[in-house]
């Protein structure tokens, strides 16, 4: 319940405009796509997704719904719906499948226990409209994946906070 408790704590300051589910791993027809950190437990299932809470000041911030668009599975929808304007792209929705990469050695490959793919942060920037994001803030910088995403998307100003000197050094190395 911790993620939801944080939402309740922030509701006096912000509006929860969207909840996005980052799907790290999914099994379809006995095939597995992606990877997750396994939980060794007889009581709990593995976490194959995480929440992304999209907070805004007033809950009325426009997003670029087609920046992360996907093609229509049923192509007849292109002609049926006027909002498509003839384009084969629809809103991806609030479930984003971005695989969590498998690593062999945390110390060598990903020296932080709670990382996320750079593509995840890039999606968040694109959702807001790359040209509209002037400043990006990450209060939990870690090894700098959000800073790398900001560089990839040409965000002009990035601010990150990290109390662990080892993680901060790795973030600096990655963005230099």
TORKOL-4160 file (C-alpha; in steps of 0.2 Angstrom, whole numbers, padded with zeros to 4 digits, m for minus):
176
<pt num="1" X="0000" Y="0000" Z="0000"/>
<pt num="2" X="0015" Y="0012" Z="0001"/>
<pt num="3" X="0013" Y="0019" Z="m0016"/>
<pt num="4" X="m0005" Y="0023" Z="m0012"/>
<pt num="5" X="m0001" Y="0030" Z="0005"/>
<pt num="6" X="0011" Y="0042" Z="m0004"/>
<pt num="7" X="m0003" Y="0048" Z="m0016"/>
<pt num="8" X="m0014" Y="0052" Z="m0001"/>
<pt num="9" X="0000" Y="0062" Z="0007"/>
<pt num="10" X="0002" Y="0072" Z="m0008"/>
<pt num="11" X="m0016" Y="0076" Z="m0012"/>
<pt num="12" X="m0016" Y="0092" Z="m0002"/>
<pt num="13" X="m0002" Y="0099" Z="m0014"/>
<pt num="14" X="m0006" Y="0090" Z="m0031"/>
<pt num="15" X="m0019" Y="0082" Z="m0041"/>
<pt num="16" X="m0017" Y="0064" Z="m0047"/>
<pt num="17" X="m0021" Y="0067" Z="m0065"/>
<pt num="18" X="m0016" Y="0049" Z="m0072"/>
<pt num="19" X="m0010" Y="0033" Z="m0065"/>
<pt num="20" X="0001" Y="0023" Z="m0077"/>
<pt num="21" X="0006" Y="0005" Z="m0075"/>
<pt num="22" X="0024" Y="0001" Z="m0080"/>
<pt num="23" X="0023" Y="m0017" Z="m0086"/>
<pt num="24" X="0041" Y="m0025" Z="m0083"/>
<pt num="25" X="0036" Y="m0042" Z="m0087"/>
<pt num="26" X="0021" Y="m0051" Z="m0094"/>
<pt num="27" X="0016" Y="m0069" Z="m0098"/>
<pt num="28" X="0005" Y="m0072" Z="m0113"/>
<pt num="29" X="0001" Y="m0090" Z="m0120"/>
<pt num="30" X="0015" Y="m0097" Z="m0109"/>
<pt num="31" X="0028" Y="m0085" Z="m0116"/>
<pt num="32" X="0036" Y="m0073" Z="m0105"/>
<pt num="33" X="0041" Y="m0055" Z="m0111"/>
<pt num="34" X="0052" Y="m0044" Z="m0101"/>
<pt num="35" X="0060" Y="m0047" Z="m0084"/>
<pt num="36" X="0057" Y="m0043" Z="m0066"/>
<pt num="37" X="0065" Y="m0044" Z="m0049"/>
<pt num="38" X="0059" Y="m0060" Z="m0042"/>
<pt num="39" X="0052" Y="m0061" Z="m0025"/>
<pt num="40" X="0057" Y="m0076" Z="m0014"/>
<pt num="41" X="0041" Y="m0079" Z="m0005"/>
<pt num="42" X="0028" Y="m0092" Z="m0002"/>
<pt num="43" X="0014" Y="m0079" Z="0001"/>
<pt num="44" X="0017" Y="m0065" Z="m0012"/>
<pt num="45" X="0017" Y="m0065" Z="m0031"/>
<pt num="46" X="0032" Y="m0057" Z="m0041"/>
<pt num="47" X="0029" Y="m0038" Z="m0045"/>
<pt num="48" X="0028" Y="m0037" Z="m0064"/>
<pt num="49" X="0023" Y="m0019" Z="m0064"/>
<pt num="50" X="0025" Y="m0003" Z="m0055"/>
<pt num="51" X="0015" Y="0012" Z="m0053"/>
<pt num="52" X="0019" Y="0029" Z="m0061"/>
<pt num="53" X="0009" Y="0043" Z="m0053"/>
<pt num="54" X="0007" Y="0058" Z="m0064"/>
<pt num="55" X="0004" Y="0073" Z="m0052"/>
<pt num="56" X="0000" Y="0090" Z="m0058"/>
<pt num="57" X="m0005" Y="0106" Z="m0049"/>
<pt num="58" X="m0023" Y="0107" Z="m0055"/>
<pt num="59" X="m0026" Y="0091" Z="m0064"/>
<pt num="60" X="m0029" Y="0100" Z="m0080"/>
<pt num="61" X="m0013" Y="0099" Z="m0089"/>
<pt num="62" X="m0014" Y="0094" Z="m0107"/>
<pt num="63" X="m0004" Y="0079" Z="m0112"/>
<pt num="64" X="0002" Y="0073" Z="m0130"/>
<pt num="65" X="m0008" Y="0057" Z="m0131"/>
<pt num="66" X="m0001" Y="0052" Z="m0147"/>
<pt num="67" X="0017" Y="0055" Z="m0144"/>
<pt num="68" X="0018" Y="0037" Z="m0137"/>
<pt num="69" X="0004" Y="0032" Z="m0150"/>
<pt num="70" X="0002" Y="0014" Z="m0157"/>
<pt num="71" X="m0006" Y="0008" Z="m0173"/>
<pt num="72" X="m0024" Y="0003" Z="m0173"/>
<pt num="73" X="m0025" Y="m0016" Z="m0173"/>
<pt num="74" X="m0042" Y="m0015" Z="m0182"/>
<pt num="75" X="m0038" Y="m0003" Z="m0197"/>
<pt num="76" X="m0056" Y="0001" Z="m0200"/>
<pt num="77" X="m0055" Y="0012" Z="m0184"/>
<pt num="78" X="m0045" Y="0024" Z="m0194"/>
<pt num="79" X="m0059" Y="0029" Z="m0206"/>
<pt num="80" X="m0073" Y="0026" Z="m0192"/>
<pt num="81" X="m0066" Y="0039" Z="m0180"/>
<pt num="82" X="m0065" Y="0057" Z="m0185"/>
<pt num="83" X="m0051" Y="0061" Z="m0171"/>
<pt num="84" X="m0039" Y="0050" Z="m0181"/>
<pt num="85" X="m0038" Y="0062" Z="m0195"/>
<pt num="86" X="m0033" Y="0048" Z="m0206"/>
<pt num="87" X="m0018" Y="0043" Z="m0196"/>
<pt num="88" X="m0015" Y="0025" Z="m0190"/>
<pt num="89" X="m0010" Y="0030" Z="m0172"/>
<pt num="90" X="m0020" Y="0029" Z="m0156"/>
<pt num="91" X="m0017" Y="0033" Z="m0138"/>
<pt num="92" X="m0006" Y="0020" Z="m0130"/>
<pt num="93" X="m0016" Y="0021" Z="m0114"/>
<pt num="94" X="m0010" Y="0019" Z="m0096"/>
<pt num="95" X="m0001" Y="0003" Z="m0098"/>
<pt num="96" X="0017" Y="0004" Z="m0104"/>
<pt num="97" X="0027" Y="m0012" Z="m0108"/>
<pt num="98" X="0045" Y="m0007" Z="m0106"/>
<pt num="99" X="0055" Y="m0023" Z="m0101"/>
<pt num="100" X="0067" Y="m0022" Z="m0086"/>
<pt num="101" X="0084" Y="m0028" Z="m0092"/>
<pt num="102" X="0091" Y="m0043" Z="m0085"/>
<pt num="103" X="0108" Y="m0041" Z="m0077"/>
<pt num="104" X="0122" Y="m0053" Z="m0071"/>
<pt num="105" X="0131" Y="m0042" Z="m0059"/>
<pt num="106" X="0123" Y="m0028" Z="m0050"/>
<pt num="107" X="0140" Y="m0021" Z="m0044"/>
<pt num="108" X="0146" Y="m0020" Z="m0062"/>
<pt num="109" X="0130" Y="m0017" Z="m0073"/>
<pt num="110" X="0118" Y="m0007" Z="m0062"/>
<pt num="111" X="0124" Y="m0002" Z="m0045"/>
<pt num="112" X="0107" Y="0003" Z="m0038"/>
<pt num="113" X="0093" Y="m0008" Z="m0032"/>
<pt num="114" X="0079" Y="0003" Z="m0039"/>
<pt num="115" X="0083" Y="0008" Z="m0057"/>
<pt num="116" X="0071" Y="0010" Z="m0071"/>
<pt num="117" X="0074" Y="0010" Z="m0090"/>
<pt num="118" X="0079" Y="0027" Z="m0098"/>
<pt num="119" X="0065" Y="0024" Z="m0110"/>
<pt num="120" X="0052" Y="0025" Z="m0096"/>
<pt num="121" X="0058" Y="0043" Z="m0091"/>
<pt num="122" X="0058" Y="0047" Z="m0110"/>
<pt num="123" X="0040" Y="0042" Z="m0111"/>
<pt num="124" X="0035" Y="0054" Z="m0097"/>
<pt num="125" X="0044" Y="0068" Z="m0106"/>
<pt num="126" X="0036" Y="0064" Z="m0123"/>
<pt num="127" X="0019" Y="0063" Z="m0114"/>
<pt num="128" X="0021" Y="0081" Z="m0108"/>
<pt num="129" X="0027" Y="0086" Z="m0125"/>
<pt num="130" X="0046" Y="0087" Z="m0127"/>
<pt num="131" X="0046" Y="0105" Z="m0133"/>
<pt num="132" X="0036" Y="0110" Z="m0117"/>
<pt num="133" X="0047" Y="0102" Z="m0104"/>
<pt num="134" X="0059" Y="0117" Z="m0099"/>
<pt num="135" X="0065" Y="0110" Z="m0083"/>
<pt num="136" X="0065" Y="0092" Z="m0076"/>
<pt num="137" X="0067" Y="0088" Z="m0057"/>
<pt num="138" X="0071" Y="0071" Z="m0050"/>
<pt num="139" X="0071" Y="0071" Z="m0031"/>
<pt num="140" X="0078" Y="0053" Z="m0031"/>
<pt num="141" X="0092" Y="0054" Z="m0044"/>
<pt num="142" X="0100" Y="0037" Z="m0041"/>
<pt num="143" X="0112" Y="0033" Z="m0055"/>
<pt num="144" X="0104" Y="0046" Z="m0067"/>
<pt num="145" X="0092" Y="0037" Z="m0079"/>
<pt num="146" X="0081" Y="0052" Z="m0078"/>
<pt num="147" X="0095" Y="0064" Z="m0082"/>
<pt num="148" X="0100" Y="0053" Z="m0097"/>
<pt num="149" X="0082" Y="0053" Z="m0103"/>
<pt num="150" X="0082" Y="0072" Z="m0101"/>
<pt num="151" X="0098" Y="0073" Z="m0112"/>
<pt num="152" X="0091" Y="0062" Z="m0125"/>
<pt num="153" X="0075" Y="0073" Z="m0126"/>
<pt num="154" X="0085" Y="0089" Z="m0126"/>
<pt num="155" X="0077" Y="0096" Z="m0110"/>
<pt num="156" X="0086" Y="0112" Z="m0106"/>
<pt num="157" X="0088" Y="0111" Z="m0087"/>
<pt num="158" X="0089" Y="0096" Z="m0076"/>
<pt num="159" X="0089" Y="0096" Z="m0057"/>
<pt num="160" X="0093" Y="0080" Z="m0048"/>
<pt num="161" X="0095" Y="0076" Z="m0029"/>
<pt num="162" X="0105" Y="0061" Z="m0023"/>
<pt num="163" X="0112" Y="0058" Z="m0005"/>
<pt num="164" X="0123" Y="0043" Z="m0010"/>
<pt num="165" X="0140" Y="0049" Z="m0016"/>
<pt num="166" X="0143" Y="0032" Z="m0026"/>
<pt num="167" X="0126" Y="0034" Z="m0035"/>
<pt num="168" X="0129" Y="0052" Z="m0039"/>
<pt num="169" X="0146" Y="0049" Z="m0046"/>
<pt num="170" X="0139" Y="0036" Z="m0057"/>
<pt num="171" X="0125" Y="0048" Z="m0063"/>
<pt num="172" X="0138" Y="0061" Z="m0067"/>
<pt num="173" X="0149" Y="0049" Z="m0077"/>
<pt num="174" X="0133" Y="0043" Z="m0087"/>
<pt num="175" X="0128" Y="0061" Z="m0092"/>
<pt num="176" X="0146" Y="0068" Z="m0096"/>
